[in-house]
Amino acid sequence: MLSRKANKDSHGQDSSYFEGWQEYEKNPYHPIQNPLGIIQMGLAENQLSFDLLEYWLRRNSNTMALLKKDAVSAFRELALFQDYHGLPAFKDALVKFMTRMRGNKTKYSSDKLVLTAGATAANEILMFCLADPGHAFIVPTPYYPGFDRDLKWRTGVEIVPMHCSSSNGFRITREALEEAYELGQELNLKIKGVLVTNPSNPLGTTMTKTELIHLLDFAIDKNIHIVSDEIYSATVFDSSSSPTTTSFISIMEAVKERNNNNIRERVHMVYSLSKDLGVPGFRVGMIYSNNEIVVAAATKMSSFALVSSQTQFLLSNLLSDAKFTEKYMEENQRRLKRRREMLVRGLRNAGIGCLRSNAGLFCWVDMRHLLKSDSFEAEKELWKRILCEVGLNISAGSSCHCSQPGWFRICFANISEDTLQLAMQRMKAFTNSIVFSSANNHTIYNM
């Protein structure tokens, strides 16, 4: 009676990532109403700078009232039909904002931009444009668990994991790219491209210039596409000269420097305001491409995932305020860095280390020493204990397709400082109890 898609459980929600969310929703932490509840540390949401946005809205109340600069109401034109190309004023403000946030190294053009209802829709639309059912994209691991849903569920496109290792900080290598390509061939899959997240979710690291060169060379040699999901690009809070932390380099900047027409039209970027500006509920995403055919097709497909005219009107005014947005980003990055340091200190106090990172709303946390064995079964057991006994919803590395058990993603920007401190107290008590239990029961742990 129903379609195969409706009957088939292929949405990608059969992982611990979504299971943890379900458990949290049954028993959410509240400092007064439910102090023993589960603390949500699996949500990559930026709530650290709402006060700055609210300050701007109070100072620009006319925008909230849908009034133009001359105080004339914009309600009628916003409420009536708008085509799916988007408001020109918003697209213009968005590309100028992107240019500023990327240090004016690359100038973006509004005619190469397609608006979508968030990055989820943008990634899916690109899959529809670049691949047919049964084709595949290489995705470096560990990767965002939602990609199993976003890239595959409705498109029929497959993911071929490119396994990265902790031995080099999970960096992309040409060897790993070639191995993934060979795996795709063994599975009789036609590889249409590589999709990367830069900065990485869940690693919180920016891609080095060497990695970008490997990626471009590989795409040129194989005659395939590159999709770069850059939704965390303005969360980079550390761009020191350390070999493990680099400043953010957009794929569009790398392509411009490479100056190779053979790859220029096969590189596509995804961006949104959900993470950098902290407004995921506004559902504002975009595709940027130098390929006119992709832009035209994606624009038509975007009619199924439009951004409301009211949202575009509000954000066009906010993004056009260059002075505010630059101060916002600077302060937001400072707050992210401080909050990450709080998490790292708390985990270190509990005997847990993290991969060194310089961006994002999360840390990639090493708990291999807490596993009973070097296996994903042991990882799942540890994850369940942290979820149910400790009361912390974190994301297991296996849900991110990490090839090594014992790594976890922990988010830090969606909760208050007090809640983060409580979470670290819980974690320390838990690790102390494991050490005590191990000493008394002679259990062998890789401590």
N, C-alpha and C positions, 0 to 999 in steps of 0.2 A: 504493500500500500504506500510505502514511503520510498524516497530515493536511496540509492546506495550510500550516498554521503551522509544522509540523516541516520541511517542504520549502522554505518561503520564508525567504530571508535578510533578515528584517526586525527583527532583535533590536537593531539600533542599534550594533553593534560594528564596523561598517565605517568607522571614523574613525581619525585619527592618535592620538587619545586612547588607544584600546585597543591600537593597533599599538605604541605606545611601551611599554606595559606588557608586551607579548609579548617585545619586544626586551630589556627589563630582566630578565625572568625567565630568558632564555637566558644572560645575562652579568651577574649582580648583583654590585655592589661589595662587597668585604669588605676591611677595612684590612690584614689579614694574608694571607688565602687568595686574594684576588683584588683587589689594590690598583688595577688598571687597569680594573676593571669599571665598569658603568654605575651612577651614583648615582641613587636614586629620589627625584625631586623632583616627581612627578606624583600623589603620594598625600596627600590631605587628611586626615591622621591626627594626633591630638594625643598625643604620647608624652612631653611635657615634665614632667608631674606624676605619673607613675606612683609615684614614691617616697612621695608624700603618701597615695595610695590604699593602698599596701602598708603604710604606717605604721598607718592606721586598721584594716586587716584584722588586723594583729598585735595591736593593742590590743583587738580585738573577735573573738577567736578562736572564741567560742561561736557567733557568727553563721555562720562558715565551717563549723562542725560541725553546723549546722542545729539549734541549740538555742535555745529561747525564753528570755526574760529570767529565767524561773524555773528555768532549766537543764533543762527537760523537752524531750525530743527532738521535733522537728517533722517528722522524716523521713517517718513514715507518712502524715500528711495531705498532705504535699507530693508524695509519690510516687504517691498515688492520684489519681483523676480530678478535674480542676478544670474548671468551665465556662468559656466564652470571655469572660465578663465581667471576669475578672481578680480577683486577691486584693484585697479592700476595703482592707486595710492599706497595700498598695502604691499603689493609686490615690489614697488619701488623702495619703500621704507625697509622691507626685509632684505633686499640685496645690498642696500647701503649699510645696514646693520651687520650683515655677514662680512662685508668687506672690512669694516672697522674692527670687528672682533678677531679677524685673522690678520691684523697688523697691516692692512692695505697692501699685502703682498700679491693679492689677486683681486681683480675687479670683476664683480659678478654682474650679469645682465638679466633684467627681468623677463626678457623674451625666451630665456633658456630655463625658466623656472616653472614648475607645476605645483600648485597648492593641493594638499591632501589633508584629510582628517587624521593627523598624527603620522609618526614615522612608521607605525604598523601598516597603514594603508600604503604608504610610499614604497616600502620594501616589497609588499605583495604586488603592487602595480608594476614595479620593475621586473619582477619575476614573470608576470604575464607578458610583458613587452619583449623580454630577452630570451625566454625559453618556452618550450612546449612540454606537455606532460611526458614524463619519462626522462627528460633532460636533467642535468644536475649542476649544482654550484658547489665549489669547494669552499668550506668555511673553517678557518683555524679554530682549534680547540685550546682552552675552554671557550665556549660561546654562550650568549644569552639564551636561556632555555626556551623563551618564547619564539625563537626562530623556527623551532620544529612545527609550530603552528603557523606563524606568519608567512613563511616561505613555501610551505609544502601543502597545507590542508586543502585549500581551494584550487591551487594552481596545478597540482600534480607534479611539481618539480621536486627532485630528490636532493638531499644534502650528502656530500662526501666529506667526512671529517678530515682535516689536516692536523695530525696530532703534534702539538708542540710540547716541549719538555721543560721541567723545572731546572734542568741542568744549565740552561742558558736564559733563565727568566721567562720562559714561554715565548721566546722571540721567533719570528717567522724566518725560515731559512729556505734557500733554493732547493735543498735536498728534500725537505719536508713537503714542499709544493710538488716536486716531481713524484714523490711516493704517493701522494694523494691522487695525482693525475693517473698514475698507473693503477691504483686501486679502482678508480672509476672505470677504467678500461676493462679491468678484470670482471667488474660487475655489469659490463656491457652498457654503460651509461655514457651518453655524450656530454662531455663537460662544456658548459657554455660560459663559465666565468668563475671568478673568485669573489666572495663577499667578505669584507673585513669590517671590524668596528674600530674606529680610531678617534679618540681614545677608546681603549678596550673595555668592554663590559663582558666579563667580570674582573679583569686584571687591574683596571685603573691606571694603565700605562699608555703612553703615547708611542706611536711607531717611529722608529729611527729612520734616518734617511737611507741607511743601508737596506732596511726592510722594504721601504718603498721602491728602491731600485730593483731589488729582487722581484717584487710583485710586478712592476712594469715590464721588466725583461721577460718574465714568465708569460705574461699576457700577450706580449708581442710575439714571442716564439710560438705560442700555441694558438694564436689568433682568436683569443677569447676576451670576454668583458671583465671589467672590474667594477664592483659596487662598493663604495666606501660609506659606511654609516657613521656620520660625524656628529651625532646628537649630543655628545659630551664635550664638544670642542672648546667651549668657553668655561669649562670647569677646571682647566689646567691651572693648578695652584703652585706648581714648582717646575721651573724650566732651567734648573742649574746646569752647570757644565759636567755634572757627574755622568759617567758612562751608562748609568742605569736610569737616568731621568733626562728627557729631552724636551725641547719646546715643541709645540704642536705644529705639524706640517700637513696641510690639507692635501688630499690627492690632486686637487685642481692646481695647486702650486707646484707639486711634483711633476705633473704632466706638462705644465708650462715650461719648467726648467728643462725637461727632457726634449721638448721641441720636436716631437715625432708625430707626424700626421697620421701614421698608421695606427696609433693607439688613442689619439685624441677623442675620436667619436665613439670609442668603446669604453670610456671611463664615465661613471655616473655617481653622483653624490646624493645621499639622503641626509636631511637635516630636520630638526624640529625645535620648538621653543619649550618643550616639556621639561627638559633637564636644566638647560642653561638659564632660562628665565623662571623656572619653577612653576609653570602653569599647565600641567598635563591635562587638566580638565577642560582647557580651551580647545584641545584637539587641533593643534596647528603643526602640520608637517609639510615637507616639500621634497620634490625631486629636482636636481639640477643636472643638466646634461648638455653637451655640445652636439649631440646627435639630433638633428631636426626631426627625423622620423620617430625617434623615441619620445621626444617632447610632444609631438602631435598626437601620438597614440596614447600616451599617458594622460594628456589633457582630456581626451575623450573619456578615458576610463575613470578620471577623477570625478565625473558626474555622480558616481556611486559613493563618493567619500568627500563631500564638500565641507569647507569651513564656512560657518555662518557669517553673513554680512556684518552683523553686529560685532562679532569677534574681530573681524578684519578692520572695522572702523576704529575700535578701541585700540588695537595693537598698532595700527598705522600711526596713530598719534603718539603712543608711548615710544615706539622704536624711532620715530623721527626726532625725539628729544635726545640728541647725541650726547649732550652733557650728562643727562641723567643715566643713560644706559652705560656709558663708560664708567661712571662712578659706581653704578650698581654692580657691574661685572668685577671691578677691582675689589669692592668690599665683599662680594659674594665669594670670590676666590680666597680672600683672607679668612673668611669664616669657615670655608670648607677645609682649608689647611689646618686650622686650629682644631676643628672637630675630628679630623682624621688623626691628628696627634693624640687627642684624648683617647680614641679607640685603641691606637697602637700601644700607648702607655698602659691602658687597662689590661690589654691582652698580654703584654709583656710581664706585667705583675702576676698574671695567672700562668706564666710559663709558656706562652704561645707566641709565635712569631708570625710576621706577615711579609709578603712580597713587597719590595720597595715600589711605591707607586707615586704618581704625581698628578692624578686627575680623577674625575668621577666622584661618585657618591658612596663608595664601598671600598673594602679592602679584600684582597685575596689572601686567605688565612691558612697557615700551615699547621694542621693538627695530626700530622702523620705519626708523631710520637705518642698520641693518645689511642691509636688503633690497637686492637688485640692481635691483629694480623695484617699483613700487607695485602688487603683484599677489599673489593667494593662491598662485600657482605659486612665486613667489619666497619667500613665507613657508614653504611646505612644504620647499623646498630648504634654507632656513636651519635649520628644525626638524630635518631629517634630519642635517645636519652637526653640530648640537649633540648630537643623540642618539648618532650613530655615531662622530664624531671626538672630540668633547669628552667624551662619556660622561656626559651628564646627560639624564635623562628628564623633560622639562617638557611642558606642554600647549599646543599651538598654539591661537591665538585662533580659527582657522577651525573647530576641533573644538567650540568653545563658540558657534559661529554668530555670531561677531563680524563686523560689516559692514565693518570696516577691517582690512586685512592688516598684520601686524607686531606684534601684541600676543600675549603669552604669559602663562600662569599658572604661577607657581613656588611650590611648597609648602616650608615651612621648619620645621614642627613634628614631623616624623616621622623626623628624622635627628639625630645628635649635633652638637655645636658643631664638633668637629674635622672631621667630614665636610662640614659646611656651609662651613667655611673652605677645605677642599680643593676643593669645588665652585666657589667664587669664584676660587680660584687658576687653575683650569682655564678658567673663563670669561674671566678677564683675559688669559690667554695666547692664547685664541682671538680676542678682539677686537683684540689687538695684532697678531696675524698677519693679520687682515683689513685693517687699516690699512696694514700693510707691503705686502701683496699688491696693494692698490689703488694705492699709490704707484708700485710697480714696473711694473704691468701697465696702468696708466692706465684702470682700470675705474672707471666712474662709480658711486659709492654715494651715497645720500642721508644723509650723515654729519652 
